[in-house]
Amino acid sequence: MPSHRHTISSTTRATIARLAQPPRIEDTHPLAARFVYSLRLIAVHDQAKRDPVPELATRLGSVETAAKALALAQAIRRTWPEDIHIARFCCGLMSHDEATVAAMVTGAATRDRAGFEAAVSGLVRPDRLHRLWDATLGLVAAEMRAA
Protein backbone atom coordinates (compact mmCIF):
# COMPACT_ATOMS: atom_id res chain seq x y z
CA MET A 1 0.00 0.00 0.00
CA PRO A 2 1.55 3.32 -1.02
CA SER A 3 2.06 5.89 1.68
CA HIS A 4 0.95 9.43 1.07
CA ARG A 5 3.12 12.01 2.71
CA HIS A 6 1.63 15.38 3.35
CA THR A 7 4.06 18.18 3.30
CA ILE A 8 3.39 21.32 5.22
CA SER A 9 4.69 24.51 3.72
CA SER A 10 6.86 26.84 5.77
CA THR A 11 4.07 29.43 5.59
CA THR A 12 1.59 26.97 7.07
CA ARG A 13 4.08 26.00 9.79
CA ALA A 14 4.61 29.67 10.62
CA THR A 15 0.85 30.25 10.80
CA ILE A 16 0.38 27.26 13.11
CA ALA A 17 3.25 28.44 15.33
CA ARG A 18 1.77 31.94 15.47
CA LEU A 19 -1.65 30.58 16.46
CA ALA A 20 -0.06 28.44 19.17
CA GLN A 21 1.49 31.56 20.76
CA PRO A 22 -1.19 33.70 22.35
CA PRO A 23 -0.66 37.38 21.56
CA ARG A 24 0.38 39.68 24.40
CA ILE A 25 -1.83 42.62 25.23
CA GLU A 26 1.17 44.95 25.56
CA ASP A 27 2.10 44.27 21.93
CA THR A 28 -1.09 45.90 20.63
CA HIS A 29 -2.00 49.50 19.89
CA PRO A 30 -2.66 51.35 23.18
CA LEU A 31 -6.32 52.04 22.34
CA ALA A 32 -6.82 48.40 21.42
CA ALA A 33 -5.29 47.28 24.74
CA ARG A 34 -7.53 49.69 26.69
CA PHE A 35 -10.58 48.30 24.90
CA VAL A 36 -9.59 44.67 25.52
CA TYR A 37 -9.34 45.49 29.23
CA SER A 38 -12.70 47.27 28.96
CA LEU A 39 -14.23 44.12 27.43
CA ARG A 40 -12.89 42.11 30.34
CA LEU A 41 -14.31 44.57 32.85
CA ILE A 42 -17.68 44.56 31.08
CA ALA A 43 -17.71 40.73 31.20
CA VAL A 44 -17.02 40.76 34.95
CA HIS A 45 -19.85 43.25 35.51
CA ASP A 46 -22.21 41.28 33.26
CA GLN A 47 -21.55 38.18 35.33
CA ALA A 48 -22.27 40.11 38.53
CA LYS A 49 -25.33 41.73 36.88
CA ARG A 50 -23.93 45.23 37.59
CA ASP A 51 -23.66 48.33 35.44
CA PRO A 52 -20.07 48.60 34.16
CA VAL A 53 -20.24 52.30 33.18
CA PRO A 54 -19.21 53.84 36.54
CA GLU A 55 -16.07 51.71 36.83
CA LEU A 56 -15.32 52.03 33.12
CA ALA A 57 -15.60 55.82 33.40
CA THR A 58 -13.18 55.83 36.32
CA ARG A 59 -10.66 53.62 34.51
CA LEU A 60 -11.01 55.29 31.11
CA GLY A 61 -11.20 58.83 32.49
CA SER A 62 -14.46 59.81 30.81
CA VAL A 63 -18.13 58.89 30.90
CA GLU A 64 -18.31 59.38 27.12
CA THR A 65 -15.43 56.94 26.55
CA ALA A 66 -17.05 54.44 28.91
CA ALA A 67 -20.36 54.73 27.06
CA LYS A 68 -18.64 54.29 23.68
CA ALA A 69 -16.71 51.25 24.98
CA LEU A 70 -19.98 49.71 26.15
CA ALA A 71 -21.64 50.56 22.82
CA LEU A 72 -18.80 48.85 20.92
CA ALA A 73 -19.02 45.79 23.19
CA GLN A 74 -22.74 45.60 22.44
CA ALA A 75 -22.13 46.01 18.70
CA ILE A 76 -19.63 43.15 18.86
CA ARG A 77 -22.19 41.03 20.72
CA ARG A 78 -24.78 41.70 18.01
CA THR A 79 -22.48 41.09 15.04
CA TRP A 80 -20.12 38.31 16.17
CA PRO A 81 -21.27 34.83 15.17
CA GLU A 82 -20.97 33.53 18.76
CA ASP A 83 -19.97 34.70 22.23
CA ILE A 84 -16.39 35.89 22.24
CA HIS A 85 -13.82 34.30 24.50
CA ILE A 86 -12.54 36.77 27.07
CA ALA A 87 -9.42 36.09 29.13
CA ARG A 88 -9.24 36.88 32.84
CA PHE A 89 -8.81 40.54 33.66
CA CYS A 90 -5.31 40.05 35.07
CA CYS A 91 -4.00 38.00 32.14
CA GLY A 92 -1.39 39.60 29.90
CA LEU A 93 -2.21 37.22 27.06
CA MET A 94 -5.16 37.69 24.74
CA SER A 95 -7.59 35.07 23.51
CA HIS A 96 -7.83 34.77 19.73
CA ASP A 97 -11.14 36.65 19.86
CA GLU A 98 -9.55 39.46 21.87
CA ALA A 99 -6.66 39.60 19.38
CA THR A 100 -9.19 39.92 16.56
CA VAL A 101 -10.98 42.73 18.39
CA ALA A 102 -7.62 44.41 19.09
CA ALA A 103 -6.75 44.25 15.37
CA MET A 104 -10.15 45.71 14.56
CA VAL A 105 -9.66 48.62 17.00
CA THR A 106 -6.12 49.17 15.72
CA GLY A 107 -7.47 49.41 12.17
CA ALA A 108 -9.98 52.06 13.22
CA ALA A 109 -7.45 53.95 15.38
CA THR A 110 -5.07 54.19 12.45
CA ARG A 111 -7.89 54.91 9.96
CA ASP A 112 -7.06 51.71 8.09
CA ARG A 113 -10.45 50.49 6.90
CA ALA A 114 -8.85 47.66 4.89
CA GLY A 115 -6.97 46.46 7.99
CA PHE A 116 -10.16 46.70 10.03
CA GLU A 117 -12.06 44.61 7.50
CA ALA A 118 -9.21 42.11 7.16
CA ALA A 119 -9.28 41.57 10.92
CA VAL A 120 -12.89 40.35 10.82
CA SER A 121 -13.00 38.95 7.29
CA GLY A 122 -14.77 35.59 7.24
CA LEU A 123 -15.95 36.09 10.82
CA VAL A 124 -18.46 38.91 10.57
CA ARG A 125 -20.98 39.11 7.77
CA PRO A 126 -20.16 41.92 5.31
CA ASP A 127 -23.58 43.56 5.83
CA ARG A 128 -22.73 44.02 9.53
CA LEU A 129 -19.28 45.58 9.07
CA HIS A 130 -20.56 49.16 8.95
CA ARG A 131 -22.07 48.81 12.46
CA LEU A 132 -18.76 47.64 13.87
CA TRP A 133 -16.78 50.28 11.97
CA ASP A 134 -19.06 53.10 13.18
CA ALA A 135 -19.02 51.88 16.81
CA THR A 136 -15.25 51.46 16.73
CA LEU A 137 -14.72 54.93 15.27
CA GLY A 138 -17.02 56.28 18.00
CA LEU A 139 -14.79 54.77 20.68
CA VAL A 140 -11.61 56.04 18.99
CA ALA A 141 -13.06 59.58 18.73
CA ALA A 142 -14.09 59.53 22.42
CA GLU A 143 -10.61 58.31 23.39
CA MET A 144 -9.03 61.17 21.41
CA ARG A 145 -11.29 63.78 23.06
CA ALA A 146 -10.50 62.39 26.52
CA ALA A 147 -6.73 62.39 25.92
C-alpha positions as CSV (number, residue, x, y, z in Angstrom):
1,M,0.0,0.0,0.0
2,P,1.6,3.3,-1.0
3,S,2.1,5.9,1.7
4,H,1.0,9.4,1.1
5,R,3.1,12.0,2.7
6,H,1.6,15.4,3.4
7,T,4.1,18.2,3.3
8,I,3.4,21.3,5.2
9,S,4.7,24.5,3.7
10,S,6.9,26.8,5.8
11,T,4.1,29.4,5.6
12,T,1.6,27.0,7.1
13,R,4.1,26.0,9.8
14,A,4.6,29.7,10.6
15,T,0.9,30.3,10.8
16,I,0.4,27.3,13.1
17,A,3.2,28.4,15.3
18,R,1.8,31.9,15.5
19,L,-1.6,30.6,16.5
20,A,-0.1,28.4,19.2
21,Q,1.5,31.6,20.8
22,P,-1.2,33.7,22.4
23,P,-0.7,37.4,21.6
24,R,0.4,39.7,24.4
25,I,-1.8,42.6,25.2
26,E,1.2,45.0,25.6
27,D,2.1,44.3,21.9
28,T,-1.1,45.9,20.6
29,H,-2.0,49.5,19.9
30,P,-2.7,51.4,23.2
31,L,-6.3,52.0,22.3
32,A,-6.8,48.4,21.4
33,A,-5.3,47.3,24.7
34,R,-7.5,49.7,26.7
35,F,-10.6,48.3,24.9
36,V,-9.6,44.7,25.5
37,Y,-9.3,45.5,29.2
38,S,-12.7,47.3,29.0
39,L,-14.2,44.1,27.4
40,R,-12.9,42.1,30.3
41,L,-14.3,44.6,32.9
42,I,-17.7,44.6,31.1
43,A,-17.7,40.7,31.2
44,V,-17.0,40.8,35.0
45,H,-19.8,43.2,35.5
46,D,-22.2,41.3,33.3
47,Q,-21.5,38.2,35.3
48,A,-22.3,40.1,38.5
49,K,-25.3,41.7,36.9
50,R,-23.9,45.2,37.6
51,D,-23.7,48.3,35.4
52,P,-20.1,48.6,34.2
53,V,-20.2,52.3,33.2
54,P,-19.2,53.8,36.5
55,E,-16.1,51.7,36.8
56,L,-15.3,52.0,33.1
57,A,-15.6,55.8,33.4
58,T,-13.2,55.8,36.3
59,R,-10.7,53.6,34.5
60,L,-11.0,55.3,31.1
61,G,-11.2,58.8,32.5
62,S,-14.5,59.8,30.8
63,V,-18.1,58.9,30.9
64,E,-18.3,59.4,27.1
65,T,-15.4,56.9,26.5
66,A,-17.1,54.4,28.9
67,A,-20.4,54.7,27.1
68,K,-18.6,54.3,23.7
69,A,-16.7,51.2,25.0
70,L,-20.0,49.7,26.2
71,A,-21.6,50.6,22.8
72,L,-18.8,48.8,20.9
73,A,-19.0,45.8,23.2
74,Q,-22.7,45.6,22.4
75,A,-22.1,46.0,18.7
76,I,-19.6,43.1,18.9
77,R,-22.2,41.0,20.7
78,R,-24.8,41.7,18.0
79,T,-22.5,41.1,15.0
80,W,-20.1,38.3,16.2
81,P,-21.3,34.8,15.2
82,E,-21.0,33.5,18.8
83,D,-20.0,34.7,22.2
84,I,-16.4,35.9,22.2
85,H,-13.8,34.3,24.5
86,I,-12.5,36.8,27.1
87,A,-9.4,36.1,29.1
88,R,-9.2,36.9,32.8
89,F,-8.8,40.5,33.7
90,C,-5.3,40.0,35.1
91,C,-4.0,38.0,32.1
92,G,-1.4,39.6,29.9
93,L,-2.2,37.2,27.1
94,M,-5.2,37.7,24.7
95,S,-7.6,35.1,23.5
96,H,-7.8,34.8,19.7
97,D,-11.1,36.6,19.9
98,E,-9.5,39.5,21.9
99,A,-6.7,39.6,19.4
100,T,-9.2,39.9,16.6
101,V,-11.0,42.7,18.4
102,A,-7.6,44.4,19.1
103,A,-6.7,44.3,15.4
104,M,-10.1,45.7,14.6
105,V,-9.7,48.6,17.0
106,T,-6.1,49.2,15.7
107,G,-7.5,49.4,12.2
108,A,-10.0,52.1,13.2
109,A,-7.5,53.9,15.4
110,T,-5.1,54.2,12.4
111,R,-7.9,54.9,10.0
112,D,-7.1,51.7,8.1
113,R,-10.5,50.5,6.9
114,A,-8.8,47.7,4.9
115,G,-7.0,46.5,8.0
116,F,-10.2,46.7,10.0
117,E,-12.1,44.6,7.5
118,A,-9.2,42.1,7.2
119,A,-9.3,41.6,10.9
120,V,-12.9,40.3,10.8
121,S,-13.0,38.9,7.3
122,G,-14.8,35.6,7.2
123,L,-15.9,36.1,10.8
124,V,-18.5,38.9,10.6
125,R,-21.0,39.1,7.8
126,P,-20.2,41.9,5.3
127,D,-23.6,43.6,5.8
128,R,-22.7,44.0,9.5
129,L,-19.3,45.6,9.1
130,H,-20.6,49.2,8.9
131,R,-22.1,48.8,12.5
132,L,-18.8,47.6,13.9
133,W,-16.8,50.3,12.0
134,D,-19.1,53.1,13.2
135,A,-19.0,51.9,16.8
136,T,-15.2,51.5,16.7
137,L,-14.7,54.9,15.3
138,G,-17.0,56.3,18.0
139,L,-14.8,54.8,20.7
140,V,-11.6,56.0,19.0
141,A,-13.1,59.6,18.7
142,A,-14.1,59.5,22.4
143,E,-10.6,58.3,23.4
144,M,-9.0,61.2,21.4
145,R,-11.3,63.8,23.1
146,A,-10.5,62.4,26.5
147,A,-6.7,62.4,25.9
